[in-house]
Amino acid sequence: MTEAVSINEQNAVELTVAPSVMPELEDLVDLETYPIHDLESPKRQALVDQCRKELDAVGCCRIPDIIKPESIERMRQEVERQRDEIYWSEDSHNPYMTKEDTSLPEDHPARFFEKRSSGFVNSDILEQYSDLRAIYDNDVILQFVSDCLGIAPIYRWADPLGSNPYSIMDEGDYFPWHFDGNEFTVSILVQEPEKGGEFQYYPDLRTPENENLDEVARVLNGDYSKVHSLALRPGDMQIFKGRFSMHRVTPVEGKTSRYIALPTYMREPDSVNRPERAKQFYGRALPIHYEREANRPDDLID
C-alpha cells in the first residue's frame, strides 16, 4: 500500500490524503520480530508467555516497537486530519466517573474530584481505511490479545463511540485517577509528548468483589508506594486490565501533543459505557448507552 509521507516535529510538510485501501496485517505489525500470525512459532509462544506473566504479576505488559513506523505515521496523520473533529472536554470527575453523592462520607473516594482536560477522536468517525480500524478489526490481533490475557473468548467492545478511539492530550492536559468501564485495553502510542504524559497505575487495586476503598483513598491522598509508571514510545503496544487497576496520565508538557490509540475489549459482547461516562468522554450518549445500561460486567460502583 502507499505509505504516508513522514513529517517533522514542526509539521512543515502538508498532511497526506487519507489512505484508499485497508492495510493488511503485514502493513501494521512487525511480523518478523513478532510473528503473532504463526500459532506454531516458538517466538510467538515465548512472547505470549512473557506477556501473560507480566499481566498476572502487575496487570500490564508492554511490547516494544510491535507496530511498524509506517503504520504509526499513518495513524498520526489521521489524527492531524481529524483535528477539527476531536471532542475536547474539561470536567471534574472522581475515579468512578459518577456524579457526586453527598450522602457519602466526605473522605469517600467517590467524593474525590480532580479536573480532567483531554480530547478524543471517537471511534465512529475513524476514516474508512484507518490503520487503527484495521488493527481493531483484525482477528489475528484479537486472538493474540486473548492469548496474552489467558482469557477466551474476548470480544470487541460494543460501544460505538469508545471501542477504538484516539485519546489526545495537548500541553497542560491531565487525565486523573480512574478505573475503566471496559475490562481490557490495548494502548498503542502514536505520538510522544516532549515531557510528561506518563502512564501511572496501581495494579489490581480492586476486584469484582471488593472495591478496596481504603487503599483507593490512600492513593488519592498521595501514597504512591505501590504505583507503577510505564514509559511508552511510539510503536509500543500495552495490554492493560484497566477495570481493576486505577490509573492516570500525568500532565503533558511542551508543544508536542500526546496521541494514543485505544483498541478495547470485553468478556461480555453486549456491554457499553454508562451514559454518564459516554457524555464525559465522547460528548454524547447514544440510545444504545441507555438501552444497555443494566448490562454491567460486575457490581462495582461504576
C-alpha positions in Angstrom: 0.0 0.0 0.0 1.1 3.6 -0.4 2.8 4.9 2.7 2.1 8.3 4.2 4.9 10.9 3.9 6.6 11.4 7.2 6.7 15.0 8.5 8.9 16.6 11.1 8.1 17.9 14.5 7.3 21.4 13.2 4.6 19.9 10.8 6.4 21.7 8.0 5.1 19.4 5.3 1.5 19.2 4.1 -0.6 16.4 5.5 -1.1 13.5 3.2 -4.5 12.4 2.0 -6.3 9.5 3.7 -5.3 6.0 2.5 -7.5 4.5 -0.2 -7.0 0.8 0.8 -7.4 -1.1 4.0 -4.0 -2.0 5.5 -3.2 -5.7 5.8 -1.6 -7.3 8.9 1.9 -7.1 7.4 1.4 -3.4 6.9 0.6 -2.9 10.6 2.7 -5.3 12.6 6.5 -6.2 12.6 5.8 -9.9 11.9 9.5 -10.7 11.6 10.2 -9.7 15.1 6.7 -10.6 16.4 5.2 -13.5 14.4 1.8 -13.2 16.0 0.1 -14.8 13.0 2.0 -18.1 13.3 0.4 -20.1 16.1 3.2 -22.7 15.9 6.0 -20.2 16.3 8.3 -20.6 19.4 8.9 -16.8 19.2 5.1 -16.2 19.4 4.7 -18.6 22.3 7.6 -17.1 24.2 6.1 -13.6 23.7 2.6 -14.8 24.9 4.2 -16.4 28.0 6.1 -13.3 28.8 3.0 -11.1 28.4 0.9 -13.4 30.5 3.5 -13.5 33.2 3.6 -9.7 33.4 -0.2 -9.3 33.2 -0.6 -11.8 36.1 2.1 -10.0 38.1 1.2 -6.4 37.6 -1.9 -6.2 35.4 0.0 -4.7 32.4 2.6 -5.6 29.7 4.5 -3.7 27.1 5.5 -5.0 23.7 8.1 -2.5 22.2 8.0 -1.5 18.6 5.4 -4.1 17.5 3.6 -1.6 15.3 5.5 -0.6 12.2 6.8 3.0 12.0 4.9 3.5 8.7 1.6 2.5 10.4 2.3 4.8 13.4 2.9 7.6 10.9 -0.4 6.9 9.1 -2.2 7.0 12.4 -0.5 10.2 13.4 -1.6 11.7 10.1 -5.1 10.5 10.6 -5.3 12.4 14.0 -3.9 15.5 12.3 -6.5 15.3 9.6 -9.3 15.0 12.1 -8.1 17.7 14.5 -11.3 19.7 13.8 -13.5 16.7 14.8 -11.8 16.0 18.2 -14.2 16.2 21.1 -12.5 18.3 23.7 -13.7 18.4 27.3 -12.8 19.8 30.6 -14.5 18.2 33.6 -14.0 17.3 37.2 -14.6 13.7 38.0 -13.9 11.0 40.6 -12.2 7.7 39.9 -15.6 6.1 39.1 -16.8 8.8 36.7 -20.0 9.1 38.8 -21.9 12.2 40.0 -21.1 13.3 43.5 -23.2 11.6 46.2 -23.4 13.9 49.2 -24.9 11.1 51.3 -21.4 9.5 51.4 -18.7 10.5 53.9 -16.6 13.4 52.8 -13.5 11.2 52.7 -15.1 8.5 50.5 -13.1 8.1 47.2 -16.3 8.7 45.2 -16.2 12.3 46.6 -12.6 12.9 45.4 -12.8 15.0 42.2 -10.0 16.2 40.0 -10.0 18.3 36.9 -9.6 16.5 33.6 -8.9 18.0 30.2 -8.4 15.9 27.1 -9.8 15.1 23.7 -11.0 12.0 21.8 -11.3 11.1 18.1 -14.3 9.0 18.7 -14.5 5.5 17.2 -17.5 6.3 15.0 -15.6 9.0 13.0 -12.4 7.0 12.1 -11.5 7.1 8.5 -12.7 4.2 6.3 -9.2 2.8 5.7 -7.8 3.8 9.1 -4.8 1.8 10.4 -6.5 1.9 13.8 -9.7 0.4 12.4 -7.6 -2.3 10.6 -5.8 -3.2 13.8 -9.1 -3.4 15.8 -10.9 -5.5 13.1 -8.0 -7.9 12.6 -8.8 -11.4 14.0 -5.1 -12.3 14.4 -4.5 -9.4 16.7 -7.7 -10.2 18.7 -6.5 -13.8 19.1 -3.1 -12.6 20.2 -4.5 -10.3 22.9 -6.8 -13.1 24.1 -3.8 -15.4 24.4 -1.8 -12.9 26.3 -4.6 -12.3 28.7 -5.2 -16.0 29.1 -8.9 -15.4 28.6 -11.1 -16.7 25.8 -13.3 -15.6 24.3 -12.9 -11.9 24.4 -14.9 -9.5 22.3 -14.5 -6.2 20.6 -16.3 -3.6 22.7 -19.9 -2.9 21.5 -19.6 0.8 22.4 -19.8 2.7 19.1 -18.0 5.8 20.5 -15.4 4.3 22.7 -14.5 0.9 21.2 -11.3 2.1 19.4 -10.7 5.8 19.7 -7.7 8.0 19.8 -7.0 9.9 23.1 -5.5 13.3 22.6 -3.7 15.4 25.2 -2.3 18.8 24.4 0.0 20.9 26.6 -1.4 21.2 30.1 -3.9 18.4 29.7 -4.2 15.9 32.5 -6.2 12.6 32.9 -6.6 12.0 36.6 -7.0 8.7 38.5 -9.8 6.5 37.3 -10.9 3.0 36.6 -12.0 2.0 33.1 -15.6 1.0 32.2 -14.1 -1.8 30.0 -12.1 -4.7 31.1 -9.1 -4.8 28.7 -7.5 -2.0 26.7 -4.7 -2.2 24.2 -2.8 1.1 24.0 -0.6 2.0 21.1 1.4 5.2 21.5 1.2 7.2 18.3 3.0 10.4 19.3 5.1 11.1 22.4 5.0 14.4 24.1 8.2 16.4 24.9 7.7 15.8 28.6 5.0 14.4 30.9 2.1 12.3 29.7 3.4 9.4 31.8 1.1 6.4 32.4 0.9 5.5 36.1 -1.2 2.7 37.6 -1.9 0.7 40.7 -2.3 -2.9 39.5 -5.3 -4.9 40.7 -6.3 -2.3 43.2 -9.9 -3.7 43.3 -11.7 -6.9 42.4 -15.3 -7.6 41.3 -16.0 -8.5 44.9 -14.0 -5.8 46.7 -13.8 -2.1 46.0 -10.8 -1.7 48.4 -11.9 1.8 49.2 -9.3 2.4 51.9 -6.4 1.7 49.6 -8.0 3.8 46.8 -8.3 6.7 49.2 -4.6 6.3 50.2 -3.5 6.7 46.5 -5.8 9.7 46.0 -4.2 11.3 49.1 -0.7 10.9 47.7 0.6 7.5 48.7 2.2 6.2 45.5 4.3 3.5 47.1 2.5 0.8 45.1 2.1 2.8 41.9 3.9 1.7 38.8 5.0 4.0 36.0 5.2 3.0 32.3 7.1 5.0 29.7 5.7 4.2 26.3 7.4 5.0 22.9 5.7 5.3 19.5 5.0 1.8 18.2 4.8 0.2 21.6 1.7 -1.8 22.5 0.5 -2.0 26.0 -2.1 -4.6 27.2 -3.8 -3.4 30.4 -6.5 -4.6 32.8 -8.0 -1.2 33.4 -11.2 -2.2 35.0 -9.5 -3.2 38.2 -6.3 -1.1 38.2 -6.7 2.5 39.0 -4.6 4.7 36.6 -3.9 8.2 35.3 -1.8 10.1 32.7 0.3 12.9 34.2 0.1 16.4 32.7 1.5 16.9 29.2 4.3 19.4 28.9 5.6 21.1 25.8 4.1 21.8 22.4 4.0 18.2 21.1 0.7 16.5 21.8 0.3 13.0 23.1 -1.7 10.7 20.7 -2.6 7.2 21.8 -4.8 4.6 20.1 -7.1 2.6 22.4 -8.5 -0.6 21.0 -10.7 -2.0 23.7 -12.1 -5.5 24.6 -14.6 -7.1 26.9 -15.6 -10.6 28.2 -19.3 -9.6 27.6 -20.2 -8.9 24.0 -23.1 -6.5 24.8 -21.7 -4.2 27.4 -21.2 -0.5 26.6 -20.3 2.6 28.6 -22.8 4.1 31.1 -24.5 7.2 29.6 -22.8 9.5 32.1 -19.3 8.2 31.2 -20.1 8.4 27.4 -21.1 12.0 27.7 -18.0 12.9 29.8 -15.5 11.3 27.4 -17.1 11.4 24.0 -19.5 14.3 24.1 -22.8 12.5 23.9 -24.7 9.3 24.8 -26.5 7.3 22.2 -29.6 5.2 22.6 -27.5 2.1 23.0 -25.9 3.5 26.1 -29.3 3.9 27.8 -30.7 0.6 26.4 -27.8 -1.4 27.8 -27.0 0.5 31.0 -28.1 -2.6 33.0 -25.7 -4.9 31.1 -22.8 -4.4 33.5 -19.8 -6.8 33.7 -19.9 -6.6 37.6 -21.5 -4.8 40.5 -18.7 -2.3 41.1 -19.5 1.4 41.8 -19.1 2.4 38.2 
